[in-house]
Amino acid sequence: MPTLDPVSERLSDAEQALADQQPTVALERINSLPLDTLSESDMQRALLLKGRAFDALDLPVLAIQTGLERLQRAPDPIDEATLQSLINRARALPDELKQLHRRSGSQLAGVIDALVLGTNPSESAVARWQRRYPRHLLTRAELDDFQALRSPVTGTPRITVLLPLTGPLGTAGRAVRDGLVAAWTEHAEKEALELSLVDSTTLSHSALTQLAEGISSDLIIGPLDRAQLMQLAQTASQIPILGLNRLPDDNLGHDQLFQLALAVEDDASSAIEWAQRSTAAPRVLALVSDSPLGDRTAMALKRELTAIGGSTAGIYVMGTADNGALIADALGVNASESRRRDLSRLIGLPLTSTPRIRQDLTAVVVQSDAQTSRQIRPLLAYYYLREVPVYVMGGFSPALESYSDDLANSSLLVTPWDLGTPLKDQLRPIRPEADAPIGTLMALGADAFEVARRILQGEPLTFLGETGYLALNPQGVFTRQLHRLDIDRSGGLTARPWLPSRPLAPVETSERAF
């Protein structure tokens, strides 16, 4: 009896599962196949079945995405009837789903953006669409409604940068500008991009609104000021906006808004990510500063731990007074000493013992500045914390080697810029501040340019930047995962770059993880 080809067997199993109204089983069979190694006919069959399974599960976005992927992988000529059907389904999606998926840069995002443009878009709008979706299905199909998208266009992409170059935020704005211009200059030999710098300090609301119309620009970087970014986010922008701040979750703006910032939430997320690599469900003790940053860190740590099934072993706010007593209490040393006294009274004899710290901790996270961190880490050691990993947020400074002994047995969360990058080396001779704390804002500027360039050209939005390993989440916020700088018992330094331990989920997959 001839044996059935294993690929054909799994696809037949998937087909039967769909007939038996078991779409989840069908997806399991299809997902067990290495799609990119299949023959063209098997690949087309697999994607067709996968789309049917998503429809059976009432997951229209995933069904549309899979259908577009099937057409994208098929040779010419395009099945225009199927493509038109998928376009009609995309048009019927709820507005909130359309807004969510416009940022992804996927085939579905290209369809949604094309629908927004309409049948008579401006030449500049067509140019923006073509640059962002250079290999889109709509450029291969002869659909009348999208004929304009196949027209050849010329012109250099234009980026407008809104930064405070004067006033209270002028120093920060100029630092961001210097990093951005350095990255733009370095890239100029590969690709022409027009850059316009505007001082946002005196920019009126009407001027912001006019910029968002996209007549003189294809993308806006900035503003840095949160209030101004909020104003810009509330405009009906026709072009992408890369804000350099992070808005509250309930003010995320529209589907053209992206956000990139040096947010303490990214440091907190990185600390938990590193802790989870040692323990699947970490139990973390947190010591945070008495400040708004400390409050945000505490909230972020709780949120990240809840998301992965971990837990907090307490969040303690450090003050300027007796942090030793605080740490003794946090580690359970005071409770151990209290037990000794109670037992001594009970038996009527003096007892001596070495206090024991609590045993439920898998990691400690310290959020503070470099000076305070140098005081806190020795106190943790004094109160018997030995083998538990300690992650320090905000403990790095260029003078680290001179005080690394104070932070022995710790892991500092650092950016690639902190560790040294080629761009930082280029800037250092002309901007010595590259080595100062404000240098991280130069790194932000460099990353802002690279993100903007990738948005304009339709390139992947997950990459290793100057401020961390960047990835775009479904809300249009770029998250940053930070490297580790481990300090051993003798003060020696070892850098450990952050790389994904598993493939990062694509932005466009938001209904369920299949």
KOLLOKOL-939769 format. One line per field, with one value per residue (C-alpha): residue number from 0; residue in one letter; z, x, y. Coordinates in steps of 0.001 Angstrom, whole numbers, plus 524288, in hexadecimal, padded with zeros to 5 digits. Example, Ala and Ser with C-alpha at 12.3 -4.5 7.8 and 13.67 -1.06 7.14 Angstrom:
# residues 2
marvex (0_1) .
semar (A_S) .
Z (81E78_81BE4) .
X (8300C_83566) .
Y (7EE6C_7FBDC) .
//
This chain:
# residues 514
marvex (0_1_2_3_4_5_6_7_8_9_10_11_12_13_14_15_16_17_18_19_20_21_22_23_24_25_26_27_28_29_30_31_32_33_34_35_36_37_38_39_40_41_42_43_44_45_46_47_48_49_50_51_52_53_54_55_56_57_58_59_60_61_62_63_64_65_66_67_68_69_70_71_72_73_74_75_76_77_78_79_80_81_82_83_84_85_86_87_88_89_90_91_92_93_94_95_96_97_98_99_100_101_102_103_104_105_106_107_108_109_110_111_112_113_114_115_116_117_118_119_120_121_122_123_124_125_126_127_128_129_130_131_132_133_134_135_136_137_138_139_140_141_142_143_144_145_146_147_148_149_150_151_152_153_154_155_156_157_158_159_160_161_162_163_164_165_166_167_168_169_170_171_172_173_174_175_176_177_178_179_180_181_182_183_184_185_186_187_188_189_190_191_192_193_194_195_196_197_198_199_200_201_202_203_204_205_206_207_208_209_210_211_212_213_214_215_216_217_218_219_220_221_222_223_224_225_226_227_228_229_230_231_232_233_234_235_236_237_238_239_240_241_242_243_244_245_246_247_248_249_250_251_252_253_254_255_256_257_258_259_260_261_262_263_264_265_266_267_268_269_270_271_272_273_274_275_276_277_278_279_280_281_282_283_284_285_286_287_288_289_290_291_292_293_294_295_296_297_298_299_300_301_302_303_304_305_306_307_308_309_310_311_312_313_314_315_316_317_318_319_320_321_322_323_324_325_326_327_328_329_330_331_332_333_334_335_336_337_338_339_340_341_342_343_344_345_346_347_348_349_350_351_352_353_354_355_356_357_358_359_360_361_362_363_364_365_366_367_368_369_370_371_372_373_374_375_376_377_378_379_380_381_382_383_384_385_386_387_388_389_390_391_392_393_394_395_396_397_398_399_400_401_402_403_404_405_406_407_408_409_410_411_412_413_414_415_416_417_418_419_420_421_422_423_424_425_426_427_428_429_430_431_432_433_434_435_436_437_438_439_440_441_442_443_444_445_446_447_448_449_450_451_452_453_454_455_456_457_458_459_460_461_462_463_464_465_466_467_468_469_470_471_472_473_474_475_476_477_478_479_480_481_482_483_484_485_486_487_488_489_490_491_492_493_494_495_496_497_498_499_500_501_502_503_504_505_506_507_508_509_510_511_512_513) .
semar (M_P_T_L_D_P_V_S_E_R_L_S_D_A_E_Q_A_L_A_D_Q_Q_P_T_V_A_L_E_R_I_N_S_L_P_L_D_T_L_S_E_S_D_M_Q_R_A_L_L_L_K_G_R_A_F_D_A_L_D_L_P_V_L_A_I_Q_T_G_L_E_R_L_Q_R_A_P_D_P_I_D_E_A_T_L_Q_S_L_I_N_R_A_R_A_L_P_D_E_L_K_Q_L_H_R_R_S_G_S_Q_L_A_G_V_I_D_A_L_V_L_G_T_N_P_S_E_S_A_V_A_R_W_Q_R_R_Y_P_R_H_L_L_T_R_A_E_L_D_D_F_Q_A_L_R_S_P_V_T_G_T_P_R_I_T_V_L_L_P_L_T_G_P_L_G_T_A_G_R_A_V_R_D_G_L_V_A_A_W_T_E_H_A_E_K_E_A_L_E_L_S_L_V_D_S_T_T_L_S_H_S_A_L_T_Q_L_A_E_G_I_S_S_D_L_I_I_G_P_L_D_R_A_Q_L_M_Q_L_A_Q_T_A_S_Q_I_P_I_L_G_L_N_R_L_P_D_D_N_L_G_H_D_Q_L_F_Q_L_A_L_A_V_E_D_D_A_S_S_A_I_E_W_A_Q_R_S_T_A_A_P_R_V_L_A_L_V_S_D_S_P_L_G_D_R_T_A_M_A_L_K_R_E_L_T_A_I_G_G_S_T_A_G_I_Y_V_M_G_T_A_D_N_G_A_L_I_A_D_A_L_G_V_N_A_S_E_S_R_R_R_D_L_S_R_L_I_G_L_P_L_T_S_T_P_R_I_R_Q_D_L_T_A_V_V_V_Q_S_D_A_Q_T_S_R_Q_I_R_P_L_L_A_Y_Y_Y_L_R_E_V_P_V_Y_V_M_G_G_F_S_P_A_L_E_S_Y_S_D_D_L_A_N_S_S_L_L_V_T_P_W_D_L_G_T_P_L_K_D_Q_L_R_P_I_R_P_E_A_D_A_P_I_G_T_L_M_A_L_G_A_D_A_F_E_V_A_R_R_I_L_Q_G_E_P_L_T_F_L_G_E_T_G_Y_L_A_L_N_P_Q_G_V_F_T_R_Q_L_H_R_L_D_I_D_R_S_G_G_L_T_A_R_P_W_L_P_S_R_P_L_A_P_V_E_T_S_E_R_A_F) .
Z (80000_7FBF3_80700_806B9_8059B_8138A_80ED5_80738_812DC_81C27_8127D_81095_81F57_81FFB_81552_81C83_82949_822B4_81D66_82B47_8303C_8379C_832A6_83E01_83AA5_82C6D_8305E_8388E_82CC8_823AC_82D43_82F00_820E2_81D2C_813D2_80CCD_8090E_802F4_7F480_7EE82_7ED68_7FB6F_80081_7F98B_7FEB4_80C99_80C8A_806A2_8117F_81BC1_8172E_817B6_82596_829EA_823E4_82B2A_837C0_83472_8335E_82762_82843_8287B_81D8E_81511_8183A_814A4_80800_8044C_807B7_7FED7_7F384_7F661_7F59F_7E924_7DBC3_7D256_7CDA8_7DA60_7DD16_7DC9C_7E049_7ED04_7EF8B_7ED7A_7F6F1_8014C_7FF02_800FA_80DA7_8124C_80F0A_817A6_8239C_82F6D_82FC5_83C3A_835AC_829C6_83259_839D3_82DA6_825BF_82D67_82A90_81CCB_818A0_80C37_813DC_81827_809EC_8062E_81143_80DB6_7FF68_80331_80B20_7FF5B_7F6B6_7E7E4_7E565_7EED8_7EDB5_7E7B4_7F4BA_7FB71_7F0DE_7F26E_80120_7FEFF_7F4D0_7FD4D_808F9_80155_7F633_7F36E_7F64F_7EF57_7EA9F_7E23A_7DB5E_7D8FE_7CE94_7D750_7D245_7DFCA_7E2C8_7D5AA_7DB6B_7E451_7D86C_7D2B0_7D2D7_7DC23_7DF3F_7EA62_7F6A4_8036A_80C79_81B43_823FC_8317A_83C62_847DB_85257_84E59_857B8_864D8_870B6_86873_85F10_8645F_86327_855BC_8507B_85571_84E5E_8423E_84240_842E5_83875_82F1D_83130_82D8E_821D1_81D13_81E64_81678_80BFF_8038C_80250_80069_7FE97_8094C_80AFA_818FF_81E2F_82C2A_832D6_84050_846E1_85260_84BDD_84272_842BF_842CF_83533_83036_8360C_82F56_82255_82348_825F3_818F2_8123D_807C6_80A90_8114D_810C6_81F40_82BC8_83675_84372_84B04_85736_86040_864AF_86421_85623_8525D_85811_84F9F_84368_84683_846B9_838DB_82D19_82852_81A64_81CD9_82727_833AB_83BBD_848FB_851F1_85E7C_863DA_865A2_86FEF_86B3E_869D5_860F8_856E6_84BB8_83E00_83544_82F5B_83C8A_840A3_84D8A_85102_85E29_868C9_87196_87EC8_87B9F_871B4_87C43_88514_87A30_8774B_8859E_885EF_878D5_87DE7_88AB7_88359_87BDC_888C8_88EA2_886EC_890D2_8982F_8A593_8A618_8B12C_8AC75_8B284_8AB9F_8AD42_8B3C1_8A711_89B7A_8949C_8A052_89FCE_8914B_8937F_89E0E_89554_889C7_891D0_896E7_88929_88338_88E0A_88D16_87E5F_87FCA_88BD7_89528_8A1B2_8AA0C_8B721_8BB23_8B5B5_8BF03_8BD0D_8C088_8C73A_8CB7E_8D982_8DE64_8D27E_8DAA9_8E31B_8D6F1_8D09F_8DD29_8DD80_8CEEE_8CFF0_8DC1D_8E4FE_8EF10_8EF5C_8F186_8FCD4_902A9_9026E_909AD_9145C_915E8_91725_920E0_92976_92839_92D51_93655_93074_92864_91A50_90F88_90133_8F3A5_8EE30_8E230_8D6FC_8D063_8C6E3_8BD21_8B4AE_8A712_8A3B0_8A90F_8A0A5_8A4EA_89E29_8A1AE_89D1E_89CB4_8A9AC_8B164_8AB05_8B02C_8BDE8_8BC74_8B6D2_8C24C_8CBB5_8C4D3_8C6A1_8D4DB_8D78D_8D24F_8C443_8BD6A_8B1AA_8AD90_8A0CB_8A243_8966D_8975D_88F87_88E5D_8945A_88876_8865D_87E19_88AA9_88DF1_88E42_8997F_8A232_89CBE_8A99A_8B038_8A6D7_8A765_8A48A_89D21_88F4B_88A1A_87F82_874C9_866D9_85B77_85BB3_869CE_865C5_859EC_84BB1_83F00_83E3B_84C17_84896_83CEF_84519_850C0_84A9E_84703_8522D_85E8A_86515_85E03_86A02_87396_877D2_86D81_86351_86423_85DD0_8524F_8518D_85187_84623_83E68_840E2_83D34_82FE6_82DA1_831A1_828C9_81D68_81F59_82034_81382_80C53_811A1_81853_824AF_8310D_839FA_83AE9_843F1_84597_84D91_85911_8595D_851A3_84BB9_84856_8450A_84D43_84883_84E6F_845FA_85140_84F35_85AC5_85E00_863E6_86A97_86B7D_8782C_87DBD_887EE_892F9_8998E_8A79D_8A4AE_89CCE_88F57_8846C_87A5F_87042_86CB5_860C7_860A4_8557D_85427_85ADC_851DB_84560_8482A_8452F_83907_83B78_8324F_839CE_84433_84483_84A19_8498F_83F7D) .
X (80000_80653_80994_80352_80C2D_80D14_809FA_7FE1D_7F9FA_7FA28_7F30D_7E8D0_7E785_7E579_7DB3C_7D41F_7D4D5_7CE48_7C3C0_7C1DE_7C0C8_7CDB8_7D4EC_7DE97_7E302_7E44D_7ED17_7F58D_7F7A5_7FAC0_803B3_80BB3_8103E_81C38_814F7_820DC_825D0_81916_816C7_80EFE_8029E_8039E_80657_7FA62_7F207_7F71E_7F44A_7E6D7_7E376_7E946_7E0BB_7D4BC_7D855_7D95F_7CC26_7C669_7CBE1_7C5FE_7D35A_7D152_7DE10_7E659_7DE29_7E046_7EEC1_7F053_7E8E8_7F1A6_7FDB6_7F8F8_7F764_80477_80B5F_8042F_80A5E_804AD_7FA67_7F3BB_7E665_7DFB7_7D242_7D79A_7DF71_7D361_7CBD5_7D66F_7D682_7C7CE_7C949_7D3E3_7CB14_7C072_7C923_7C5C1_7CD12_7D460_7DA0C_7DDFB_7E4C6_7EBE0_7F145_7F4FD_801AA_8068E_80BE5_805B4_7FE2A_7F1A6_7F6F4_7F9B9_7EBC1_7E634_7EF06_7EB22_7DCCC_7DF47_7E5CE_7D9EA_7D9A7_7DFAF_7EB1D_7F542_80260_8093C_7FFBE_8021B_810BD_80FAB_80769_810AE_81CA4_81642_810D7_81A9D_816AC_8083B_7FE2A_7F6DB_8027A_801B9_7F316_7EB6F_7E073_7DA50_7D7E6_7E67F_7EC08_7F238_7FAB2_8015C_80519_813A8_816F9_82361_8281A_8304B_829BC_8284E_82984_825FD_82C4E_82577_82E99_83009_83CC8_83AF4_83473_83431_834DF_83EE8_84A79_84306_83DCD_84B3C_850B1_845FA_8488A_85714_854EA_84A6C_85288_85E4C_85636_8505F_85DD3_8630D_857B2_8580D_861AC_85816_84B4D_8469D_83D92_839E9_83AAD_83486_836ED_82C9F_82DB0_82141_82278_81A7E_812AD_8042B_7F93E_7F50B_802EC_802CE_7F5F1_7FB1E_8071F_7FE6E_7F77D_8038C_804B6_812F7_81731_815C7_81869_819D5_823B6_81FF5_81BD4_823C0_81A86_80F2C_804EC_808A1_808A6_7FB02_7F68E_7FC7A_7F6E1_7E945_7EA59_7E561_7F335_7F4FE_802FF_809ED_80E11_81951_81771_8233D_81BA0_81210_803DF_7FB01_7F448_7E72B_7ED15_7F411_7EEF2_7EBED_7F10D_7FBA9_801FE_80E4A_81556_823B0_828C4_832CD_8280E_82B14_820AC_82A23_8348C_82AAD_82664_83498_83733_82BCD_82FA6_83D5A_837F0_82ED2_83A31_83EE7_83195_8252A_81C5F_82561_82224_82843_82B54_82BD8_832A8_82E80_83146_827A7_82459_81B04_824DA_8246B_81591_815C3_81FF9_817B3_80BAC_81368_819AD_80C6C_806BF_8120C_81215_80372_8049B_80E44_80872_812B1_81082_81601_81C50_819EF_81CB4_82423_8260E_833A5_83520_84040_83FEB_8430D_84307_84A10_83E08_83592_83DE7_83EA6_82FDA_82E9A_837B7_8311F_83CE4_834BB_82AF6_83600_83B5E_82DC6_82C36_83938_834E2_827B8_82E21_8380C_82D18_8258A_8308A_8368A_8442B_84C44_84D7E_856A2_8542B_8574A_84AF5_84551_83F6B_832DC_83423_82960_8310F_835F6_83A8B_83C06_839F3_83FA1_83B2C_84318_84E49_85C78_8600C_854E8_8570E_86501_85F7E_85464_85BDF_8658E_859FD_853B1_86046_86173_853F2_85797_852D1_85C4A_85805_84BA1_84DBE_84D30_84936_84C53_844E8_84BB1_8588A_8611A_869E3_87628_87E2D_87923_88699_88A6A_87F57_87C10_8807C_874DB_86BBC_8723C_86940_85F9B_85A99_858C9_84EA2_8555B_85327_85C0C_85FFD_864A0_86D63_87293_86E55_874CF_86BA2_86F11_87D76_87B07_873F3_87D30_887C0_87DE0_8743E_87B6C_86E0C_86BFC_87239_869C4_85C08_85654_85D30_85208_84982_852E0_850B7_841FE_843A9_84B53_840FB_83633_83C52_83DF5_82FDD_82AE4_832E0_82D9F_81F8A_82115_82776_81EF5_82A46_8293A_826FF_82E25_83CBE_84834_8496C_8519A_84815_844DB_83EA2_832D3_825C3_8188A_80CEC_7FEB3_7FC3D_806CF_81070_81E8C_8234A_831BF_83849_84524_85224_85849_86557_86900_87236_87905_87DD4_88A70_8840E_8870B_87DAF_8776D_86D9E_86238_85A91_84BE7_846F2_83960_8386B_82CEF_827B2_820F5_8126F_80F0F_80746_7FC6C_7F8D7_7EFCB_7E3B0_7EA2A_7F77A_7F6A6) .
Y (80000_80CF3_81650_823AE_82F9A_8355B_8432B_83E94_83674_84211_84AA9_84009_83F01_84DBD_84D09_84240_849C7_85557_84C4E_84746_85563_854A2_860C9_860FB_85328_85756_862AB_859A2_850C9_85C25_86325_856C2_85834_86076_8695F_86EE4_8615A_85CA2_85BA0_866AB_85E7B_85976_86725_86C93_86180_8636A_87204_86FE4_8664C_86F55_87A92_871D7_86DCB_87BF7_87EBA_8731F_878DB_88623_88CA9_89549_89CEA_890A6_88ADC_896FA_89753_8890F_88B0F_89687_88E93_88391_88D03_89367_8863C_88234_884C3_88EA9_890D6_8946D_88E7B_89BC3_896B0_89117_89D6F_8A5F9_89D56_89EFF_8ADBA_8AE25_8A68F_8AFEF_8BB72_8B594_8B402_8BC7B_8C956_8C5C2_8B9AC_8C17E_8CB77_8C0D8_8BA4B_8C655_8C79D_8B9E7_8BBFC_8AF05_8ABC1_8AE7C_8BBAF_8BED8_8BB94_8C3D9_8CF55_8CE06_8CE73_8DABF_8E134_8DEDF_8DE80_8EBE4_8EDB6_8F865_8F537_8F73C_8EDE5_8E3A6_8E54C_8E325_8D6F0_8D15A_8D3A8_8CD25_8C18F_8BF8B_8B164_8B202_8A999_8B5A4_8B96A_8AC2B_8ABED_8B351_8B814_8C4B0_8CA81_8CA26_8CDF3_8DA44_8D1FA_8CC0E_8D92C_8DC3C_8E747_8EEA8_8F700_8F605_8F1DC_8FD92_8FD06_90885_9086B_90FFA_91231_91CA6_92321_92E9A_9308F_9276E_91B07_920A3_918D5_90C14_90FAB_9130C_9062B_8FEA7_906E6_903D8_8F537_8F5C6_8FDFE_8F51E_8E929_8F044_8F476_8E6A8_8E14F_8EBEF_8E466_8D90D_8E04A_8EE38_8F31B_9015E_90626_912B6_9173A_91FAE_925D2_92115_92A8D_9353F_92CC4_92FE4_925F1_92A37_92816_91A67_9177E_91C64_913BB_907F0_90A2F_904C6_90F35_91237_905AA_8F6E0_8F445_8FC16_8F904_8FF2C_90694_903AD_90B1C_9028F_90D4E_910A3_90252_9011E_90C7F_90698_8F928_8FF12_9045A_8FCDC_8FA81_8F5BB_8F164_8E927_8EFF0_8EA91_8F109_8F1A5_8EFF6_8E61B_8E9C2_8E3A7_8D749_8DE10_8E881_8E02B_8E85E_8E3AE_8D8F3_8E196_8E413_8DCD9_8DF41_8DDAF_8E257_8DFC2_8DA9C_8D482_8CA61_8C493_8C315_8BC52_8B342_8AFF2_8ACBE_8A32F_89D5F_89A93_89547_88C2B_88663_880C0_87D5D_87B08_881ED_88B46_890AC_89E18_8A75D_8B57A_8C13B_8CDB7_8DC26_8E560_8EC5A_8EBE8_8E30C_8D9FD_8D9B6_8D694_8CBFD_8C59F_8C573_8C02C_8B556_8B0E7_8B117_8A971_89F4A_89D3A_89B4A_89000_889A0_88EF7_89684_8A16B_89E73_8AC76_8B9F4_8C2CF_8D15A_8D622_8E333_8EBCE_8E6D6_8D91B_8D054_8C60F_8C3E4_8C3A0_8B915_8B12A_8B136_8AE32_8A271_89D34_89F5C_8A6A4_89B76_891B3_89993_89AE5_88C18_88AA9_8940C_88D4F_87FF2_88531_88A76_87DBD_874FF_87F16_87DF8_88769_882CA_886F2_88445_88953_88F86_888EB_89066_88C56_880F0_88421_88DC5_88A96_89865_8A625_8B239_8BF49_8CBC6_8D7BE_8E058_8DC18_8E280_8DC62_8CF1E_8CF35_8D076_8C6A3_8BB20_8BA11_8BAC0_8AF31_8A781_8ABE3_8A674_8990A_899A5_89079_8887C_88F8B_89741_8A5FF_8AE4C_8BCC8_8C6F4_8D41F_8CFA3_8D1FD_8DDB3_8DF96_8DF08_8D156_8CB04_8D3EE_8CEFC_8C184_8BB3C_8C1C1_8BAB6_8AD50_8A1CE_8AA50_8AB81_8B94D_8BBA8_8C367_8C7EC_8C469_8D2CF_8D14A_8C606_8CD5B_8CD7F_8D216_8DDD1_8E1DF_8E0F3_8E9E5_8F40E_8F42F_8FD0C_9079A_90583_90113_900C4_8F3D4_8ED89_8F53C_8F132_8FA58_8F216_8E860_8F2CA_8F2DB_8E43E_8E6BC_8F018_8E607_8DBAA_8E52F_8E743_8D8A6_8D5E2_8E0CA_8DBC5_8CE01_8D2BF_8DA57_8CF07_8C416_8BD24_8B4B7_8BC92_8B31B_8B588_8B81A_8C6BB_8D01A_8D027_8C1A7_8B6BF_8BD88_8B76A_8BD4F_8B915_8B91B_8C699_8CCC8_8CDE9_8C9E4_8C1F0_8C0D6_8B4F7_8B865_8B169_8ACC5_8B0C5_8A69D_8AA52_89EE0_89DAC_8A4D5_8AFCF_8AA32_8ADDA_8A4B2_8A979_8A0A0_8A566_8A345_89AE9_89502_887C9_884D4_88B01_897E3_89794_89F72_8ABBB_8A7C0_89B3D_8A05F_897D6_88BA8_88553_87A6E) .
//
